[in-house]
């Protein structure tokens, strides 16, 4: 963020080094204008005068004035605090026209912003402004840095109130904020205007938004209109649609009390996955009785949320589903980013323009030139890599032309600025001119800016050496990001000899050159992501190189091995970690499955599907799992009998859980017949268990009991402790619903003992839930509550929520608990 110096000020007089920045603005200035009318200019002038007098009294230097906002800098933090206190007291005692109250919010932060010929720049400036934005009229907020410097040197009658940590808009880390409590002035204010006031999942942005003030204001105004429920931000790839949408969403967080949710559609290309992806983001679960659209409608019907649907152009055929949601959810608002309009009757389009550019034939002075958004973005990104970079009379024409040649597209400008450490602007421009040739024979439906961006990415690609280019092409096969381990494994499968440059060094180089991004992760392993626009180019390059087939083959092989390793560890102590990892790699697993099916590799597709069935079941991706296994089974002629039989019971179990009990029963019976035909006792036990599960799902308790008892014979004979324990618990549930309470305890306790020995956290939780149910029905509410507490603790460890509602019901002792559990049993609760 850069604030420009008023022409009357001399930048050389401004403090440098560690300084304290103070921002102010008037709360409710629009309402104040409406109230006082023509008197507003007089009120504004008086307010400015009061503030300037107080600030200058304590040696403050005025940096900028914009409308009703002031920006001052102080060499000492104690002077800044004294100035803020004096200003608030003067404002409170001032006699205002029309008897109005003028309430000014103030924010202070101490740091080391860079002083330039244009003003102050740096994240410290941005942080100070965001501290002020979080406050209310009459409130003075301090960052933790400023608080440390002044806490023992406060003016008389002033104390500090700790407001805790808050996530401020556009900042990566939470900020610890403090409030000045000034004797005789109001000290009680509403909650701070921070992002964590209302629920959201907006991703943290690593850098502040440059420019876009007009677009931000226009999009906000549109979204707040009562007649606008669907707003689509359109533009070519790399034009900044997502960044603008996220910024607007963060700015409007106080207007959407039920939350703002970002739904990333970039990893998916199947329109049928749009609704499940939205539901997963919102935490809406699948139902055996209602479609996912109906589930979403019921969840959103009375709520006031904003959904930000990102990268919709590749799933545009799902647009009618948005109309269905809007038709039944009168308060819902959708902000969509897409390269193409959706052509829906409720849609309002906002075309995201390029960043503002100077006239190359009439270049302004340096200060004015730096205010153009494209130039400001180039400067900010260049200074992030080379702090001493400045626009000078010598390089200004080259900087301006670089931005113009790149059509003011943010992504293209960032890629160009990433070369500033190696190439000064004139040299950069010369290379850009050699590479950037606007295509004239592209498709008529491809916008020129999209073609220009492709050439810009091509230019960055050509600057890579051969090893880097090969790694970049290979990375394009990953969907939704990947770990370093995955990159190394795929490369190792493709390379006949060790690469000249280690994969780690190659990834670091692509990261430095803005072709790869690293995302924060709580896990030890870093995760890398390629922007979707750049990934598209990478896929084209991969196809052109003739390496696509073998690279996809290596990608599928890696994720098949990962899934099978996870399956082997599923019932052990590492269960929670594996679930989290598979969820993180969900898009890559989908891509691997689709590639295997498209290539007709039914055997490996079935292996992947059977390895993932438990993940699909426990994470409530059951519809997806059933569809994928069904597709694989359709192509399974000639596949080894044990594998096909295993896939049949996996698909049947999922089908039964979804309420398709006839289909599920048929699949499980076919599986059992195949295992019997080859004399596979272990397989017979598995298939019988899942056939019992389907019978339980259709509430045929007698059949379920008989089949679970039959499965236990085979499972005990083959020594399968895991499924034996699950069968014992499922049988306990059946006899519970049959009213034989005395038999439930020994069955469930046997299951708990085995599952504790195995370290199966989910299984233990399910078996304990069975015990909780029987003691609840027997009237021992205290014991039921104790058991439910342990279930909740274990459920939170694994992230599996399928029993949490039951545990909460038991813990609270609700009388409706008994009937609720019965309903869960009909869905196969505890049987999988």
N, C-alpha and C positions, 0 to 999 in steps of 0.2 A: 504494500500500500504506500502510496506517495501523496504527500500534501504539499501543495504549491504555496510559495511565499507571496503575500500581497506585494504589489509593485512598490508601495511606499516603504516596505521593510527592507532592511539590509541583512542578508543571510549571514554575513560574516560576524554580525553581532549576536547571533544565536548561540546558546550554550552547546558544548560538545561533550563527548565522553558519556559518563553516567548521568542521565538527566531524568526529570519527571515530567511526563506528558499529562495534560489536563484537557479533557473534552467536555463540552456542555451542549445541551440543546433544550428547547422549551417543550415540555410535555403537552400534547394536545394542541399544537399550534393551529391546526386546521379549525378545530372547534372554537379556539380563541378568536381566529379571524372572522368566523361566522357570527360570533357574539358581539364583537366590537366594531365590525364593519370597517368604515373608513378610518377609524381610530387605530387600526392595527399597526400601521407604519410608525405612528407615534409611540405605541406600546413597545414595539420591537426596538426602536431607537433608544428608548429609556432603559430597556433591559440590557442592551449591549453596553450602554454607558455605565450602568451599575456594575456589570461584570468586569469591564475593562478597568474601571477605577480600582476595584478590589484586587484584581490580579496584578496590575502594574504597581500597586502599593507594596507588593511582596516580590517585586523584581521579575515578574513574568514577562515573557516575550511572545507577542501575538504572531502565530504562524499562519493561521488561515481563518477566514470567515466564509461560511456558506449558508445563506438563508438565516435561520435562527440558531445555527450552530457556530461555536467558537472553538478554536484549538490554540492552546498556549503551552509554552515550554518553560521549565524552571530548572535552574542549576542545582537547587537543593530541594529534597523531598519535603522538608519541614516548611519551606516557603510555600510550596504548592498546597499543602494541607491548610496552612493558615489563610491562604488566599481563598480557598474553597469555603472555609468556615465564614470568613468575612463576607464573601459574596452571598451566601445563603442568608445570613443575618440581615444584610442590606436589602435583599429581595423581599424578605418577610416584613420589613418595616416600611418599605416604600409605599407611597400613595399612588395607586394605579388609576388610570382613567376608567370611567364606567364602573368603578368598584370591583374590577375583576381581580382574580388571584393569578399571578404569573408564577408557575412552578417549573423550576429548571432542574434537570438531573445532571449529575457530574460524575465522571469516571477518571481515576488517576492510576497511572502505572509508571514504574521506574525501570529504565532499561538503557540500552546503548544503540539507539537508532542511528543510521548513517545520515550525515548531513551532506547534501549535494547542492549543486547550483540551483536545483528546482525546489528544494525543501528537505523534509525528512522522509526517509524510506526505511522499510524493514518491518518485520513482524511485531516489534515492540509498538509501533504506531498502530498497527491493526489491533493488537491486544487492548491497548488503551481505549480505542474507539468501541470495541466490543464490551468492555467493562462498563462504559457509560450506557451503551444500548440496553444492558440488562437491568438498569435501574428505573426508578419512577421519579416523577416530579418532586423536588425537594430533597431527594436522596443523594448522598455522596458515597460512592463506592471506591474502594482501594483494592489493588491487587496485593498478593501476599508480599511481593518484593517491596512495594511502597510501605506496607504495614510494618515490615521488619525495621525499616529506617526511621520510622516516626513514632513507634509505640511508646517510647519513653520520653518523647518530646512533644506531646500534644498541647495545643492551646488550652487555656483555662476554660473549664466548663465543657470539655470535649472528651469523650471516651470512644472506645472501639467495640463493635459488636461483631462477633464471628458468625458469618452467614454460611460457612461450610463450602464444599466443593461443588462447582456447577460446570456443565458443559456449555460453553458459549458458542455461538454460531460461527462456523468456519474455522474453529480451532481444534487441533488434534487432541490436546491434553485437557483434562478438566482444570479449571481455575479456582483457586481458593480465594474467596472474596470476603471483604470486611466492610462494614458500614460505619461512618462517623456518626456518633450520637451527640448532637449539639444541644446543650441545655436551652430550654425555652422554645425549641422548634420540634415539629413532629418527628417521631422516631419509629412509628409503626407503619409499615408499608406492605402492600401485597407481595406475594411470592415473586422472586426475580424473574425477568423475562429470559429464561434460559431454555435450552433445548430439552433438558430433563424435567421440565415442569409437566409436560404431557408425554404419553408414550410415543415412541418412534424407533425406527431402525435405520435412520439416515446414516450412510457411511461417512466417516470423517474425511474431510478434504485436506490434502497436505499443504495446499497453498491458498491464499485468499483469491477471490474472484477479481479479475482485473476489468475495470470498466463495466459495461452492460447496465448502467443505471437506468437508462430509458427502457430497456427491455424488461428489467426486473420490475420496474414500476408498472409497465403495461400489463405484464403477465399477472402480477398481483391483483391489479384492478379487475382484470377479466375473471380470475378465479373467485373473487369475492362478490361478483354479481350473482344475484339470486337465480337468473335465468341461464347461467353457465354451469353445466355439470360435467362436461367433457371438453377438455382443452388439449389440443395436439400441437406440440412444438415440432415443426418440420424443418428440414434442412439436410444438406449432404453430410456424409460421414466426416467427422472431425470439425464440425461447425460449432460445437459447444452446446448442443441441445441438452445433454445430460447434466453438464456443469450448471447451466442456467436453471434447469428444473430443480436440481438439488438445492441451489441457493434460494430460489423462490420458496420452496417447501420449508426450508429452515426459517426463513423470515416470517412465514405465516403460521408457525407452530402454535401461537397463542389463539388462533382462530379455529383450530380443529381439535376440540377438546377430547375426542376419542382417538386421537393419534394420527400420525403421518407415517406411511409405510412405503418403503422403496422396494419394488418388485423387479428384479433383474431378469429380463427375458433373453438377454444376449446368448446364454448357453443353449437355448432350445430352438429347434426349427420345426417341431411338430405342433401344429395349432391346437391339437387335443390336450397338450400339456399346459396351456396357458392358465386355464381355470385351476387345475391342481397346484400350479406354482403359486398363484395368488393365494389359494387356500393355505398352502404350506407356510407362506410368509406370515399370514394372519393367525396361524395356529388352529385353523378350522380342520376338523377331523372328518374322515370318510364315514359314510353311513350305509348300512345295508338296505335302508328303506327309502332314502332320498338321494337324488343325483347331487353331484358336487355343486352344480349351479344353485340348486335349491338350498343346499347347506349354506352356501355363501350368502344367498339372499336372506335367509333367516338370521344369519349372524349380523349382517350389515343393516338390516331393515330399519332399526330405530337409532342407529349410530350416526355420528357426524365425523367421519374420517376423510382424509385425503390419501388416495393411492397414487403413487408415482410409478407408472408402468414404462420401463425403459427398454428401448430397442424393439419396438413393436413391428417394424417393417417386415421382419422375416416370418412373422406369424399373423399376417394381416387378415388371413381368412378366419381368424378367431374373433374379429371385430364384432360380429353380431352378438357374441356372448356378453360384450360390454353393454350393449343395448338392453339385454335381458336383466343385467344387474341394475342398471339405472332405472329401468321401468318399475322395479319393485322396491328400490331403496331411494327414497325421495331426498335424503340428506347427503347421499354419497357424492363425492367429487373425484374425478379422474384427471390426472395430469399425465399425458402420454408423450413420449418422445419417439419420433418415427421419421424415416426418410420419405415416407409416402403418407398422404392423407388416408383416413380410414373410410371415408364416404359413408358416414352415419348421420342420421338426421339431427342428432343431438350435438354433433361435433362443431366446435369452434376451432379454427386453425390460427396459429401464430407462427409465421415463417421467421425463423431465427436468422437475422442478417449477419453478414461478415462483420468483423470488428471495424471500427471507423478508421479511415486511411487519409493521409494528407494528399494534397494535389502535388504530384511530382514536378509539375511545371512552375509551381509557385510555393516553394517550401517556406514555412514560417520560421520564426526564431526558435531557438532550441527549447525554451520553456514551453511554448505552444506546441511544438512538434511532439514533445514527450507526453502531451495530454491526449493525443490520438490513441485510441485503445490498442490498435495493433502494435504500434510502436512501444506503448507502455508495457504490453505483454512481452515483447521481445527483450526490452531492457530488464524487466523483472527476472525473466528466465536466464538471461545472460549473466546477470549479477549474482544469481544463485550459484552459478558455476565459477564465475570469475568476479569476485566482489569489487575489484577496482575498475570494472568496465563502466565507461561513461559515454554518452552521446556527445560528440564534439563537432566542431565545424568541419573537421576533416572527414569524419565517418558518417555524418548525418545523412547525406544524400544516399549512401549505400544502404544504411539501415532502412530508410524510407522506401527505397526501391525493393529491398528484400521483402518487406511486408506487403507491398503492392503486388509483386510478382506471385506471392503466395495467396493472393485474393483475400487477405485478412482472415484466413481460416486459422483458428487457434491451434489445432493440432499441427498443422504445417509449420506455423511460426515457432512452436515449441521445438519441433524437430530441427529446424534451422538454427535456433539459438543454442541447441545442445552442442553445436560445432564451434562455439565461440572461443573455447580454450585453444583450439588448434588453428582456426582460421579467423583473422580479423574481418570485419564487415566487407571491405572491398574484395578480398580473396573469396569470401563466402559467396558474394554476389556473382563473381565470375564463374564459380563452379555451378551455382544454381542456374545460371543462364545456359550453361552447356547441357544440363540435364533436363531442365523443365520445359518440355515441349507440349503445348496443349494439343490433345488429340482432336482431330476433326472428323474421324471416321467411326467414332463410337456410336453406340445405340442411341436412337432418338430419345428414348426414355431415361438415358443416363445424363444427369445434369453436368454441365461443364466443370463446375467446381469439384465434383466427384472425380472426374478424370484428372483434373489438376492435382488433386490430393494423391491420386495413384502415382502420378509422376513424381510428386514430392517424396513419397515413401520409396519409390524406386531409386530416387537419387540417394536417399539415406542407405538403402540396401547396397547400392553400387560402391559406397564408401567403405563397406565392410570387406575384410579380407576373405579368402575362400573358405577358411575354417568357420569364420563367424557367419558367413552366408549359409553354409550347410546347417549349422546349428539353428539359425533363425528359421529356415524352412522346416526343420524337424519340429520345432516348437509349435508350429501352426497346427499340428495334429491334435494338440491338447485342447480340451474344451473346459472353460471355467477355471483355468489355471492348473498348476501342477507343482509338485515338490521337486527339489533338486534330485532326490533319489529316483524319481520317475524319469526325469530327463536323462540321468546317467544310465539308467537301465535300458531305455530305448536306444540311446546312442551306442551302448556296448553291444546290443543285439545287431546293430547295423554295421559297425566298424569291424573290419577284418584285422586291424592292428591298432594299437593305442593312438589316439589323436595327437597331433602336434601340440595342440593347446588343450589343457584339461577342461572338462565341461564346466567346472566351477569358474575358471577364469573366463571362459567364453560367455557364460551367463552374466558375469560381472561386467564384461565389456558391453554387452547388449543393454544392460541396465544403465550404464553410463551414457549410452547413446540414445536413450529414451525410446528404444524399441521393445523394451521389456520393463515391467514394473513389479516391484516386490510389495506384497501386502503384509500387514501386520498379522501375526499369528501367535496365539498363546502356546502353541506347540513348539518343540525345539526346532523342527524342520521349517525353514523358510518356504514361502509359497510365491510362485511367480505367475504373472498374468500378462498376456499381450492384449492391448486394446483391440476391440473387435475389428475396427477398420484396418488396422495393421495386420491383424491375423488373416483377414480376407486376402490381402496381398500375398502374405506368406503361403497361403493355400494355393494361390495361382502359381507362385514360383515353384512350389513343391510338385504340382502337376507338370509344369513345363520341364522340370529337371528329370522326369521319369522315375522319381524316387517315391512317389505317392503310395504305390501298392505295398512296397516293403516297409515303409514307415508306418502305415496304418496296421500292417501285420504285426509289427513290433509293439505298437501301442496296445492293440487288442491282447497280445500275449502277456504283456505286463499287467494289465488290469484283470485279466483272467487269473493270473497267478496271485495277484493281490486278493481277489475275492475268495479264492480257494484257501489261501492262508488265513484269512479272516474267519472263514467257516470253521476251520479246524480249531480256532481259538474261541469260537463263539460261546461255548458253555463254560469258559474258564474265567479266571480273575481279571483278564484283560478285556473283558466284554465291552465295557463302557468306552475304552479307547478305540476299539475297532469300530464300534457303531459310529462314533464321531468321525473317524477317518473315512468310512464309506460314505457318510452323508456329505462330507467335504468333496469327495471324488465322484459324487452322484452323476454329474454331467459327463465325466470321462467314462464311467461305467455304461451310461446310456449310449455314448458314441461307440464304444467297443461293441456293445450288443448289436446296434444297428448295422455296423460295418460287417460283423460276422454273418448276420442274417442276409444282408444284401449280397454277400459273396457266396451264399449258399453253404456256409460252413456250419451245418446243423449240429454236428457233434460238439464243437467248441461253444456254440451258442447255448446248447443244453447244459453243458458243464458250467457256464457262467450263470445261467438262470437258476440251476439247482444250488449253486454256491450262494446266490443272493436271496433265495426265497425267504430265509429267516430275517434278513435285513428289510426286505419289502414288507414282511408281516409286522415286525415290531415297530418299524418307523412309519407304519400306515401309508405305505405306497402300494397297497394291495392291488388296486386296479391296474397300475402299471406292470406289476409283477405278473399278474394273470395274463395280461395282453402279450407281454414279451414271451412268456413260456408257451402260450398258445401258438404264437407265430413260429417259434422254434419247433414245436411238436408237429406242426403242419409239414415241416420239411425234414422230419426225422426218419423217413424210410431208409432202412439199411444201417441205422445207428445201433451200436451194441445194446443188447436187451437190458442189462442192468442200468445203464445210463438212462435209456428211454423210460424204463419203469420208475426210476427215481423221479424223473421230471414229471411223470404223470401224477404221482401222489403230491408233489409240490404244487402243481397247478390245481389239482383237486382241492387241496387244503385251502388255498387262496380263494378259489371259487366259492367254497362253502362259507368262508368267513365273510364274503361279500353278499351272501344271501342266495347265491346260485346253487342251491343244494343238490338239485337233480344232476346238474352238470358235474358238480364236485364229486358226488357219489359215483357217477359213471367213470370218471377219470381214476378215482382211487381203486375201484373194483378192477379196472383194466390193469392198473399197476400191480395189484395183488395177484391177478391171474398170471401175469408175466413172471413174477418172482416165484410163484408156485411151479410154473413150468420149468424153471431152471434149478429148482430146489434150493433157493437162496433164503435160508431161515431168517437172517438179519433183515433182508429186504421185505420178507413177509411181515415181520414185526412192525417195521416202519409203515408199510402200506396199511396194515390193519389199524394201527394207531390213528393215522390220518383219516381213514374211513370212519372210525369211531368219532373223531373230531367233527366230521361232516354230519353224522347222525345227531351229535350233541347240538350242532348249529341249527338243525331243523327241529330240535326239542323232542326227539324220539329217545327218551331216557332209557327205555328198556334195551333198545338196540345199541345205544352208546355204551351202556354198562357191559353188555355181553362182549362187545368188540374190544373195549379197553381191557377187560379181563383176559380175552384171547391174546391181545397184543403183548400183555405182560409175560405170558408163557414164553413166547419167542424171544422177547427182549432179555429176559433173565437167562435164557439158555445161551444166548450169544454174548452175554456180559456187557450189554449196552447200558451202563449206569445212568447216563444222561436221560435217555428217552424212557427208561424204566421209572425214574423219578417223576418225569413229566406225566407219564401214564398214571402213576399212583395218585398224583395231585388231581388229574382230570377225573379219575374214578371217584376220588373223594368228593368232588363237586357234584358228580352225578348222584351219588347216594345221599348227599346233603339235600339236593332238590327232591329226592324221593322220600325225604323225611326220616332217614335212618341215621340220626345224629350220632349215635354211639359208634358207628363204623367210621365216621369221618375222621375222628382224632387219630387213630392208629395209622390210617392211610396217609393223611397229610403230614403227620410227624415223621413217618418213614421217608416221605419225599423231602422234607426239610433237612433231615439228617444227611441224605445222599447229596443233595444240592449244596449244602454247606461244605461238605468234604470236597466237592468239585470246584468250589468257588464261583458257582453260577448265581450271580447276584439277582438277576431277573427271576430265575426259577425259585429262589428262596422267597423273594417278594410275593410271587404268585401263590406259593404254598402257605405262607403266613397269612395271606389274604383269605385263603380258604378257611384256615383256623379262626380268623377274625369273624368270618360270616357265621360259622356254626355257634360260636359262643355268643354272638350278637342275637341270633335267633333263639338261643336258650335263655336270654335275658341278662347275661353277664356283660353289661355295657362297659364296665371299667376294664375288664380284660380285653374286650374288643377294641377299645380305644388304645390300650398299650400296644397291641399287635399292629393296629393301623399306623401308629407313629413310626414303628420300625419299617413298615412297608413304604411309607412316604420317604423315609431316609434312604432306603435302597433304590426306590424309583428315581429319586433325584440324582443318585450316583450314576445311573445308566442313561438318564434322559428319556426313558420309556415311560409314557404317561398313561398307558392303557388301563392301569388300575388306580390311578391317583384319585379319580372322582369317588370310587368306592371307598378308598382309605379315608378320604376327607369326610365322607358321610358317616363312616363308622366312628371316626374320631369325635365328630360333633354330636353323635348319638341321635341322629335324625330318625324319626319313626318311619320315614319312607324308605329307609335303607334296604329293608328286606325285599321289597318289590323291585328296587333298583338293581339289586344283585341278580335277581331272577332274569331281568332283561338282558344283563350282560352275559349271563349264561347262554341265552339263546343265540348270541353272536359267536359263541365258541370261546368265551372267556376262560383262560387258563388251559385251554387244550392245545395251544400251539407252542 
